[in-house]
Amino acid sequence: MTFSSSQIKVFFLILLCGFSFITAQELKVIQLPQPQTETGKPLMQALKLRQSTRSFDVKKIPVQELSNLLWAAYGFNRPEAGRRTVPSAMNWQEYTIYVVLEEGIYVYDAKSNCLSQYASGDFRSQCGAQDFVKTAPLNLLYVADFSKAGKASEDDKKLYIPADCGFIAQNVYLYCASQGLGVVVRGMVDRTKLAETLKLKPEQKVILSQTVGYSK
Ligand SMILES: Cc1cc2nc3c(=O)[nH]c(=O)nc-3n(C[C@H](O)[C@H](O)[C@H](O)COP(=O)(O)O)c2cc1C
């Protein structure tokens, strides 16, 4: 059986449309509810309770909790000025937070208050070698883009960029303490594997990861 060139073109067009449909269907955007900024324990109590947990229940984190947590981590608290809940050296705002859930990897878009799906599937086991990482409901990956540090010296970049990550991680620790969630920040991550999975550019680096869930 032979096909004319126009039949072949139609065939490929159908294939392409089908593929785009599947991709569009698989990669979704989750609109987050408005973060609740009047919730949780007072700061001094949260500081008293802050600690690392390494034993997590599999129970998922409700979307409202996720919205609050991400806002605390890296949301805009002064949206009119484009400023966030965390400081950053020279206001580089060089971090992207990848949100790894059982169903896929998402990027936190603080401006639109949504999660844009980056990949579907369970990638939690790639977030760290410790056993609890694979089953805890949420892992956050803090990815710094060193190119956003502009003309800073290499020494300044090496010092300030990880320091900026510390503020994000501490906000997450304090939010979790104030809400009774378990959390641990982790440096032990396979950065090479994650860079592959997230298709990071050479100037982007996973600095730290943080696991969140309900303590067992
Ligand atoms: C930069 C950094 C890296 C860390 N890496 C890991 C890690 O890979 N795995 C882990 O279980 N805990 C890790 N931790 C958590 C520390 O072990 C923990 O904070 C420390 O033991 C003190 O316990 P606390 O947080 O309950 O006060 C890390 C902490 C920091 C600040």
Ligand as a Chemical Component Dictionary entry (heavy atoms), coordinates in Angstrom:
data_LIG
# 
_chem_comp.id                   LIG 
_chem_comp.type                 NON-POLYMER 
_chem_comp.pdbx_formal_charge   0 
_chem_comp.three_letter_code    LIG 
# 
loop_
_chem_comp_atom.comp_id 
_chem_comp_atom.atom_id 
_chem_comp_atom.alt_atom_id 
_chem_comp_atom.type_symbol 
_chem_comp_atom.charge 
_chem_comp_atom.model_Cartn_x 
_chem_comp_atom.model_Cartn_y 
_chem_comp_atom.model_Cartn_z 
_chem_comp_atom.pdbx_ordinal 
LIG C1  C1  C 0 22.989 22.917 55.558 1  
LIG C2  C2  C 0 22.312 21.777 56.274 2  
LIG C3  C3  C 0 22.325 20.513 55.710 3  
LIG C4  C4  C 0 21.661 19.462 56.333 4  
LIG N1  N1  N 0 21.615 18.247 55.717 5  
LIG C5  C5  C 0 20.905 17.245 56.264 6  
LIG C6  C6  C 0 20.724 16.022 55.569 7  
LIG O1  O1  O 0 21.199 15.825 54.463 8  
LIG N2  N2  N 0 19.999 15.054 56.161 9  
LIG C7  C7  C 0 19.423 15.228 57.405 10 
LIG O2  O2  O 0 18.758 14.299 57.880 11 
LIG N3  N3  N 0 19.551 16.372 58.067 12 
LIG C8  C8  C 0 20.265 17.396 57.541 13 
LIG N4  N4  N 0 20.347 18.610 58.175 14 
LIG C9  C9  C 0 19.640 18.810 59.453 15 
LIG C10 C10 C 0 20.606 18.825 60.643 16 
LIG O3  O3  O 0 21.157 17.539 60.820 17 
LIG C11 C11 C 0 19.858 19.299 61.884 18 
LIG O4  O4  O 0 19.423 20.621 61.688 19 
LIG C12 C12 C 0 20.749 19.230 63.099 20 
LIG O5  O5  O 0 21.029 17.892 63.462 21 
LIG C13 C13 C 0 20.138 19.914 64.311 22 
LIG O6  O6  O 0 18.853 19.356 64.604 23 
LIG P1  P1  P 0 17.566 20.279 64.725 24 
LIG O7  O7  O 0 17.287 20.866 63.351 25 
LIG O8  O8  O 0 16.455 19.381 65.186 26 
LIG O9  O9  O 0 17.880 21.351 65.703 27 
LIG C14 C14 C 0 21.019 19.660 57.587 28 
LIG C15 C15 C 0 21.031 20.938 58.159 29 
LIG C16 C16 C 0 21.642 21.986 57.516 30 
LIG C17 C17 C 0 21.605 23.359 58.133 31 
# 
loop_
_chem_comp_bond.comp_id 
_chem_comp_bond.atom_id_1 
_chem_comp_bond.atom_id_2 
_chem_comp_bond.value_order 
_chem_comp_bond.pdbx_ordinal 
LIG C1  C2  SING 1  
LIG C2  C3  SING 2  
LIG C2  C16 DOUB 3  
LIG C3  C4  DOUB 4  
LIG C4  N1  SING 5  
LIG C4  C14 SING 6  
LIG N1  C5  DOUB 7  
LIG C5  C6  SING 8  
LIG C5  C8  SING 9  
LIG C6  O1  DOUB 10 
LIG C6  N2  SING 11 
LIG N2  C7  SING 12 
LIG C7  O2  DOUB 13 
LIG C7  N3  SING 14 
LIG N3  C8  DOUB 15 
LIG C8  N4  SING 16 
LIG N4  C9  SING 17 
LIG N4  C14 SING 18 
LIG C9  C10 SING 19 
LIG C10 O3  SING 20 
LIG C10 C11 SING 21 
LIG C11 O4  SING 22 
LIG C11 C12 SING 23 
LIG C12 O5  SING 24 
LIG C12 C13 SING 25 
LIG C13 O6  SING 26 
LIG O6  P1  SING 27 
LIG P1  O7  DOUB 28 
LIG P1  O8  SING 29 
LIG P1  O9  SING 30 
LIG C14 C15 DOUB 31 
LIG C15 C16 SING 32 
LIG C16 C17 SING 33 
# 
